[in-house]
């Protein structure tokens, strides 16, 4: 979804924020380089970002996939040594913003006003006011 779509879907009191991941240093995001070619690197959890555009592992947990559909699980007898099939790992796109980049993108939109920009856990975030 685009940022304007997210804002339209939220209340006028709501906020939109990038989904921050762990990073060691506020400055490392700006040292990240664009991914060459059309291949994106896969991020290793709990390490610094080495690219602005990357894929982040997402581990699917047991439970429901969609309303009314359940993930198949296998019940093993107590004491069984048979290994369970590991949960699938998907990858989601993640962008690491440089200082001022997210704020500038938001300021170019007519539907919002930037109230606050801040750095949190490895990425830049904004608090927006819906106009």
Backbone as numpy.savetxt, mean C-alpha at the origin, in Angstrom:
# Nx Ny Nz CAx CAy CAz Cx Cy Cz
-8.44 2.79 -7.80 -9.28 3.98 -7.80 -8.41 5.22 -7.80
-8.89 6.27 -8.47 -8.15 7.52 -8.47 -8.36 8.23 -7.15
-7.54 9.21 -6.87 -7.66 9.96 -5.63 -9.00 10.68 -5.56
-9.46 11.27 -6.67 -10.76 11.95 -6.66 -11.89 10.96 -6.39
-11.79 9.74 -6.95 -12.80 8.71 -6.67 -12.82 8.38 -5.18
-11.65 8.27 -4.56 -11.58 7.97 -3.13 -12.20 9.10 -2.32
-11.94 10.34 -2.72 -12.48 11.49 -1.99 -13.99 11.54 -2.13
-14.50 11.30 -3.36 -15.95 11.30 -3.57 -16.63 10.26 -2.71
-15.98 9.10 -2.54 -16.57 8.01 -1.76 -16.50 8.26 -0.25
-15.63 9.16 0.17 -15.50 9.43 1.61 -16.42 10.58 2.01
-16.61 10.71 3.31 -17.40 11.83 3.81 -16.57 13.10 3.74
-17.19 14.24 3.92 -16.44 15.50 3.89 -15.47 15.60 5.06
-15.68 14.79 6.10 -14.80 14.78 7.27 -13.69 13.75 7.12
-13.76 12.90 6.09 -12.82 11.80 5.93 -11.46 12.26 5.47
-10.54 11.32 5.41 -9.21 11.63 4.91 -8.75 10.51 4.00
-7.84 10.82 3.11 -7.23 9.83 2.23 -5.74 9.86 2.52
-5.15 8.72 2.67 -3.72 8.65 2.99 -3.11 7.48 2.27
-1.87 7.63 1.82 -1.20 6.50 1.22 -1.00 5.43 2.30
-0.80 4.21 1.89 -0.65 3.10 2.82 0.83 2.94 3.15
1.33 3.49 4.26 2.75 3.47 4.53 3.26 2.10 4.95
4.49 1.79 4.56 5.19 0.60 5.00 6.41 1.03 5.77
7.06 0.10 6.43 8.22 0.44 7.24 9.39 0.84 6.37
10.10 1.86 6.81 11.31 2.32 6.16 12.18 2.92 7.26
13.48 2.83 7.10 14.38 3.27 8.16 14.61 4.77 8.18
14.58 5.41 7.02 14.97 6.80 6.97 14.02 7.63 6.12
13.72 8.83 6.59 12.85 9.75 5.88 13.42 10.10 4.51
14.71 10.15 4.37 15.35 10.56 3.13 15.49 9.45 2.11
15.35 8.20 2.52 15.61 7.10 1.60 14.62 7.05 0.45
13.38 7.47 0.65 12.40 7.46 -0.43 12.84 8.31 -1.62
13.48 9.45 -1.36 13.93 10.32 -2.44 15.18 9.79 -3.12
15.89 8.89 -2.49 17.04 8.27 -3.11 16.65 7.06 -3.94
15.39 6.64 -3.82 14.91 5.50 -4.59 14.89 5.87 -6.06
15.17 4.89 -6.91 15.23 5.13 -8.34 14.01 4.53 -9.03
13.58 5.15 -10.15 12.47 4.57 -10.90 12.86 3.17 -11.38
11.89 2.28 -11.44 12.16 0.91 -11.90 12.47 0.94 -13.39
13.60 0.32 -13.81 13.93 0.30 -15.23 13.01 -0.66 -15.98
12.89 -0.47 -17.28 12.07 -1.32 -18.14 10.63 -1.36 -17.62
9.97 -2.47 -17.81 8.60 -2.59 -17.34 8.48 -3.61 -16.22
9.59 -3.98 -15.62 9.58 -4.95 -14.52 9.73 -4.20 -13.20
8.90 -4.57 -12.23 8.96 -3.93 -10.91 9.64 -4.88 -9.93
10.51 -4.35 -9.08 11.12 -5.19 -8.05 10.10 -5.56 -6.98
10.31 -6.69 -6.32 9.46 -7.11 -5.21 10.16 -6.72 -3.92
9.46 -5.99 -3.08 10.01 -5.48 -1.82 10.17 -6.61 -0.80
11.25 -6.58 -0.06 11.46 -7.49 1.06 10.97 -6.79 2.31
10.04 -7.41 3.02 9.45 -6.79 4.21 10.51 -6.37 5.21
10.23 -5.26 5.90 11.06 -4.69 6.95 12.47 -4.29 6.48
12.56 -3.90 5.20 13.82 -3.37 4.68 13.54 -2.02 4.03
14.58 -1.27 3.74 14.43 0.03 3.09 13.95 -0.14 1.66
13.26 0.86 1.15 12.82 0.85 -0.24 14.00 1.19 -1.14
14.14 0.45 -2.24 15.22 0.72 -3.19 14.69 1.21 -4.52
13.38 1.36 -4.62 12.74 1.83 -5.83 11.48 2.61 -5.44
11.10 3.58 -6.25 9.87 4.32 -5.97 8.64 3.52 -6.35
8.75 2.67 -7.35 7.64 1.85 -7.81 8.03 0.39 -7.61
7.21 -0.34 -6.86 7.55 -1.71 -6.55 6.32 -2.53 -6.24
6.52 -3.82 -6.08 5.46 -4.72 -5.67 5.71 -5.14 -4.24
4.64 -5.19 -3.45 4.73 -5.55 -2.04 3.99 -6.87 -1.83
4.63 -7.86 -1.19 3.94 -9.13 -0.95 2.71 -8.95 -0.06
1.65 -9.65 -0.42 0.41 -9.65 0.35 0.05 -11.11 0.57
0.08 -11.54 1.82 -0.17 -12.93 2.18 -1.65 -13.12 2.49
-2.30 -13.95 1.69 -3.71 -14.23 1.89 -3.87 -15.14 3.09
-4.64 -14.69 4.06 -4.91 -15.47 5.26 -6.16 -16.32 5.03
-6.36 -17.34 5.86 -7.57 -18.16 5.77 -8.79 -17.33 6.12
-9.97 -17.80 5.74 -11.20 -17.08 6.01 -12.00 -16.92 4.75
-12.71 -15.81 4.61 -13.56 -15.63 3.44 -12.84 -14.81 2.38
-13.06 -15.19 1.12 -12.51 -14.45 -0.01 -13.47 -13.34 -0.40
-14.71 -13.71 -0.66 -15.76 -12.76 -0.99 -16.98 -13.17 -0.19
-17.90 -12.28 -0.11 -19.11 -12.57 0.67 -19.73 -13.88 0.17
-19.88 -14.83 1.07 -20.49 -16.10 0.73 -19.55 -17.15 0.19
-18.29 -16.78 -0.14 -17.31 -17.75 -0.64 -16.23 -17.93 0.41
-15.91 -19.17 0.73 -14.90 -19.43 1.75 -13.65 -20.02 1.11
-12.49 -19.71 1.70 -11.24 -20.32 1.27 -11.27 -21.77 1.74
-10.92 -22.70 0.86 -10.90 -24.11 1.25 -9.80 -24.35 2.27
-10.14 -25.01 3.36 -9.16 -25.37 4.37 -9.24 -26.86 4.60
-8.13 -27.44 4.99 -8.07 -28.87 5.24 -7.83 -29.08 6.71
-8.69 -29.87 7.35 -8.52 -30.20 8.76 -7.71 -31.48 8.85
-6.63 -31.42 9.61 -5.78 -32.58 9.80 -6.00 -33.15 11.19
-5.93 -34.46 11.32 -6.07 -35.06 12.64 -4.97 -34.56 13.58
-5.29 -34.50 14.86 -4.30 -34.06 15.85 -3.07 -34.97 15.76
-1.90 -34.38 15.78 -0.66 -35.14 15.73 -0.22 -35.50 14.33
-0.98 -35.12 13.31 -0.63 -35.44 11.94 0.62 -34.67 11.54
1.51 -35.34 10.81 2.76 -34.69 10.38 2.68 -34.20 8.95
1.50 -34.39 8.31 1.32 -33.94 6.94 1.34 -32.41 6.92
2.06 -31.84 5.97 2.17 -30.39 5.88 0.93 -29.79 5.24
0.51 -28.64 5.75 -0.61 -27.92 5.15 -0.08 -27.11 3.98
-0.93 -26.91 2.98 -0.56 -26.12 1.82 -0.40 -24.66 2.27
0.72 -24.00 1.89 0.91 -22.61 2.32 -0.12 -21.68 1.68
-0.44 -20.60 2.39 -1.38 -19.61 1.87 -0.76 -18.93 0.66
-1.57 -18.56 -0.34 -1.02 -17.89 -1.52 -0.48 -16.51 -1.18
0.53 -16.09 -1.91 1.11 -14.76 -1.75 0.87 -14.01 -3.06
0.20 -12.86 -2.94 -0.04 -12.00 -4.09 0.88 -10.80 -3.97
0.95 -9.99 -5.01 1.77 -8.77 -4.97 0.89 -7.59 -5.36
0.99 -6.52 -4.58 0.24 -5.31 -4.90 1.22 -4.19 -5.23
0.79 -3.30 -6.10 1.62 -2.16 -6.51 1.73 -1.17 -5.35
2.91 -0.60 -5.18 3.14 0.39 -4.13 4.07 1.47 -4.69
3.74 2.73 -4.44 4.58 3.85 -4.87 5.11 4.58 -3.64
6.41 4.81 -3.61 7.05 5.56 -2.53 7.20 7.01 -3.01
6.54 7.93 -2.32 6.56 9.33 -2.72 7.80 10.03 -2.19
8.35 10.94 -3.00 9.41 11.84 -2.56 8.73 13.03 -1.88
9.47 13.73 -1.06 8.92 14.88 -0.36 8.33 15.87 -1.36
7.08 16.27 -1.15 6.40 17.23 -2.00 5.67 16.62 -3.19
5.99 15.39 -3.57 5.39 14.76 -4.75 3.89 14.50 -4.58
3.50 13.88 -3.48 2.09 13.59 -3.23 1.30 14.87 -3.04
1.87 15.80 -2.29 1.21 17.07 -2.04 0.97 17.83 -3.36
1.95 17.84 -4.25 1.81 18.52 -5.54 0.73 17.86 -6.39
0.68 16.53 -6.38 -0.36 15.82 -7.14 -1.74 16.16 -6.61
-1.87 16.24 -5.31 -3.17 16.56 -4.70 -3.57 18.00 -4.96
-2.61 18.90 -4.95 -2.91 20.32 -5.19 -3.39 20.56 -6.62
-3.08 19.64 -7.54 -3.53 19.80 -8.92 -5.00 19.41 -9.10
-5.63 18.87 -8.07 -7.04 18.46 -8.13 -7.95 19.58 -7.66
-9.06 19.77 -8.35 -10.03 20.81 -7.97 -10.96 20.35 -6.86
-11.05 19.05 -6.62 -12.06 18.51 -5.70 -11.58 18.43 -4.24
-10.31 18.77 -3.97 -9.78 18.67 -2.61 -8.84 19.82 -2.30
-8.60 20.01 -0.99 -7.60 20.97 -0.51 -6.71 20.21 0.47
-5.40 20.39 0.35 -4.45 19.73 1.25 -4.46 20.47 2.58
-4.82 19.76 3.65 -4.80 20.35 4.98 -3.46 20.11 5.66
-2.87 18.96 5.38 -1.64 18.60 6.08 -0.88 17.58 5.24
0.44 17.70 5.23 1.31 16.72 4.58 2.32 16.28 5.63
2.55 14.97 5.75 3.49 14.48 6.76 4.12 13.16 6.33
5.23 12.84 6.96 5.97 11.61 6.68 5.67 10.60 7.78
5.29 9.38 7.39 4.93 8.38 8.38 5.34 6.99 7.90
6.19 6.34 8.63 6.60 4.95 8.39 7.02 4.67 6.95
7.87 5.51 6.41 8.47 5.21 5.11 7.81 5.83 3.89
6.75 6.62 4.07 6.12 7.24 2.91 5.43 8.53 3.33
5.15 9.37 2.33 4.47 10.63 2.58 2.97 10.44 2.55
2.28 11.15 3.41 0.82 11.08 3.53 0.27 12.49 3.46
-1.01 12.60 3.12 -1.71 13.88 3.16 -3.05 13.69 3.83
-3.50 14.76 4.47 -4.87 14.84 4.96 -5.55 15.84 4.03
-6.64 15.38 3.41 -7.34 16.21 2.43 -8.70 16.65 2.93
-9.12 17.82 2.48 -10.48 18.29 2.73 -11.22 18.23 1.41
-12.37 17.59 1.42 -13.21 17.49 0.23 -13.90 18.84 0.01
-13.82 19.36 -1.21 -14.43 20.66 -1.53 -15.81 20.48 -2.14
